[in-house]
Amino acid sequence: MATVDQIKNGLIDKILNIQNKEFLNALDKIISASFSVNQTELSDSQKAMLEMSNDDIIHGRTISQEAMNKRNLEWLNGQ
């Protein structure tokens, strides 16, 4: 099985031979998006909020955007 360094070097060799600018731009976007996703660290409270949100979805404790808009308008008109 190849090591991480071997994989990186193989990719570098392949990239150096690519002449298609559009392909390279697309590859750059993919790598940049992947890098920023992998570098994001969530705090414990953010993780807890996501878990609570997921639990709400699983148990059907959600409302539509339309219903939320109606609630907001009712609340604003009641002020």
C-alpha positions as CSV (number, residue, x, y, z in Angstrom):
1,M,0.0,0.0,0.0
2,A,1.3,3.4,-0.9
3,T,2.3,5.9,1.8
4,V,0.7,9.4,2.0
5,D,3.9,10.9,0.6
6,Q,3.9,8.5,-2.4
7,I,0.3,9.4,-3.2
8,K,1.1,13.1,-3.0
9,N,4.2,12.8,-5.2
10,G,2.2,10.7,-7.7
11,L,-0.5,13.4,-7.8
12,I,2.0,16.2,-8.2
13,D,3.6,14.4,-11.1
14,K,0.2,14.0,-12.8
15,I,-0.8,17.6,-12.2
16,L,2.5,18.9,-13.6
17,N,1.6,17.2,-16.9
18,I,-1.9,18.6,-17.2
19,Q,-2.2,21.4,-19.7
20,N,-6.0,22.0,-19.6
21,K,-6.5,25.3,-17.8
22,E,-10.2,24.6,-17.1
23,F,-9.5,21.2,-15.7
24,L,-6.8,22.7,-13.4
25,N,-9.1,25.4,-12.2
26,A,-11.8,22.8,-11.4
27,L,-9.2,20.7,-9.6
28,D,-8.1,23.7,-7.6
29,K,-11.7,24.4,-6.5
30,I,-12.2,20.8,-5.4
31,I,-9.0,20.8,-3.4
32,S,-9.6,24.2,-1.9
33,A,-13.2,23.2,-0.9
34,S,-12.0,19.9,0.6
35,F,-9.2,21.7,2.5
36,S,-11.5,24.2,4.1
37,V,-14.0,21.6,5.1
38,N,-11.4,19.4,6.6
39,Q,-9.8,22.3,8.5
40,T,-13.1,23.3,10.2
41,E,-13.2,22.4,13.9
42,L,-16.5,22.7,15.8
43,S,-16.7,23.7,19.4
44,D,-18.4,21.3,21.8
45,S,-21.4,23.6,22.0
46,Q,-21.7,23.7,18.2
47,K,-21.5,19.9,18.1
48,A,-24.2,19.7,20.8
49,M,-26.5,22.1,18.8
50,L,-26.0,20.0,15.7
51,E,-26.9,16.9,17.6
52,M,-30.0,18.6,19.0
53,S,-31.0,19.7,15.5
54,N,-30.6,16.2,14.1
55,D,-32.7,14.9,16.9
56,D,-35.4,17.4,16.1
57,I,-35.4,16.3,12.5
58,I,-35.5,12.6,13.4
59,H,-38.5,13.2,15.7
60,G,-40.4,15.5,13.3
61,R,-40.0,18.6,15.4
62,T,-39.6,20.9,12.4
63,I,-41.8,23.4,10.6
64,S,-41.8,24.6,7.0
65,Q,-40.2,27.9,6.0
66,E,-43.7,29.1,5.0
67,A,-45.0,28.4,8.5
68,M,-42.1,30.1,10.1
69,N,-42.7,33.2,7.9
70,K,-46.3,33.2,9.0
71,R,-45.3,33.0,12.7
72,N,-42.8,35.8,12.3
73,L,-45.4,38.1,10.6
74,E,-47.9,37.3,13.4
75,W,-45.3,38.1,16.0
76,L,-44.3,41.3,14.3
77,N,-47.9,42.5,13.9
78,G,-48.5,41.7,17.6
79,Q,-45.8,44.1,18.7
